[in-house]
Amino acid sequence: MNLFDVYPINEITIVKAKGSYVWDDKGDQYLDLYGGHAVISIGHTHPHWVKRIEAQLEQIAFYSNSIRIPLQQQLASRLGKLSGKEDYQLFLCNSGAEANENALKMASFHNGRKKVVAFSKSFHGRTSLAVTATDNKSYTAPVNENDNIIFLPFNDEKALEACFAKQGKEISSVIIEGIQGVGGINVAENSFLQKIRSLCDEHGAVYIADSVQCGYGRSGRFFSHDFAGVNADMYTMAKGMGNGFPVAGVIIAPHIKPKHFQLGTTFGGNHLACAAALAVLEVIEEEKLMGNAVTTGHYIKEALKEIPELKNVRGRGLMIGFDVPEELKDLKKNLLWNQKIFTGESKPNVIRLLPSLALKKRDAEDFIDAIKEEIALLKA
Ligand SMILES: Cc1ncc(COP(=O)(O)O)c(C=O)c1O
């Protein structure tokens, strides 16, 4: 049997990983500023994370949600404390798309409405409604198409106001990334998120903060939406939550009440996933990784701004993007093959940095030296 060929891959086989480094089967070392797409939050194979998962494996790895799993409550309490959303309720699932599906569905259960507002360049996942709310037609199959999604321009308050004025009574939810990831690191303005909050309040709609990529401390705050100083009704999370162990969740504000069987999943919230997620929160807190995201992110951004060839350096914390001019379009490829540095990209010509929140200043400096060297070579 062959693999279903849906991923364009780099011909690299990684066999070992530690902190911000990975090694291939030839023994070459790479600096990982991509984190397997923003997943590696506390660093590859962090010893505390490994130990906690191993210890849990010796006890019990899985049982379904038909029994009490105290680790789930421990996770909810810790997450509530660290995120500052202690009165929210946690629903656990397995992936970012699933978290968004459940949030959109729960919003619709809550207010009985169907319409969802989403924004240009959004990415919310590849399943059912999440993909329909994603602004990329090439991911949407005919079976996913429906009339319930309204796309508006990102950061356009006037368009949002006009939409609510016209269809406010039909809008179930507004879903937005605090910093668009796949769309190219576009930061939602504070005033825009505040406007979403006030319009949702006025019209009985639900504000869903997709924090799958920009959440879990990556921006320097637990949720990047926190910069706006308003609370969303739901926050979806995945990627950094398990540091590579598949675990995801939705936290739901107290006024949205659950009913049995509205949501559910076989694997969500299993013992092993909770142990991994707890280990991540413990390390984020213990090693003050949100503070590191602020300082190391600031260093990288300022250093990149000094490089005249790179345009529009943007982002928050360790979620950074910049535009690369057409004549340097091979920069990402050359960083990988010549300098052995993984970075991310968004089309066309945006490089994205999504490293571990524990990235060291020394590694950031190496990256800056490497990028300068590759730019000089490309211009020579
Ligand atoms: C903002 C955002 N939402 C949702 C998703 C989907 O997450 P998953 O791939 O875990 O389904 C992603 C994945 O890149 C994402 O960046």
The ligand as a MOL file (V3000), in Angstrom:
LIG
                    3D

  0  0  0     0  0            999 V3000
M  V30 BEGIN CTAB
M  V30 COUNTS 16 16 0 0 0
M  V30 BEGIN ATOM
M  V30 1 C -5.6780 28.9440 13.1940 0
M  V30 2 C -5.8670 27.4890 12.9100 0
M  V30 3 N -7.0450 26.9150 13.1740 0
M  V30 4 C -7.2550 25.6030 12.9540 0
M  V30 5 C -6.2600 24.8000 12.4480 0
M  V30 6 C -6.5150 23.3400 12.2000 0
M  V30 7 O -5.8290 22.5610 13.1270 0
M  V30 8 P -5.6030 21.0030 12.8680 0
M  V30 9 O -4.6440 20.8830 11.7300 0
M  V30 10 O -5.0570 20.4930 14.1730 0
M  V30 11 O -6.9290 20.4230 12.5510 0
M  V30 12 C -5.0070 25.3510 12.1570 0
M  V30 13 C -3.9290 24.5360 11.5820 0
M  V30 14 O -2.9640 25.0220 11.0070 0
M  V30 15 C -4.8010 26.7370 12.3960 0
M  V30 16 O -3.6280 27.3250 12.1210 0
M  V30 END ATOM
M  V30 BEGIN BOND
M  V30 1 1 1 2
M  V30 2 1 2 3
M  V30 3 2 2 15
M  V30 4 2 3 4
M  V30 5 1 4 5
M  V30 6 1 5 6
M  V30 7 2 5 12
M  V30 8 1 6 7
M  V30 9 1 7 8
M  V30 10 2 8 9
M  V30 11 1 8 10
M  V30 12 1 8 11
M  V30 13 1 12 13
M  V30 14 1 12 15
M  V30 15 2 13 14
M  V30 16 1 15 16
M  V30 END BOND
M  V30 END CTAB
M  END
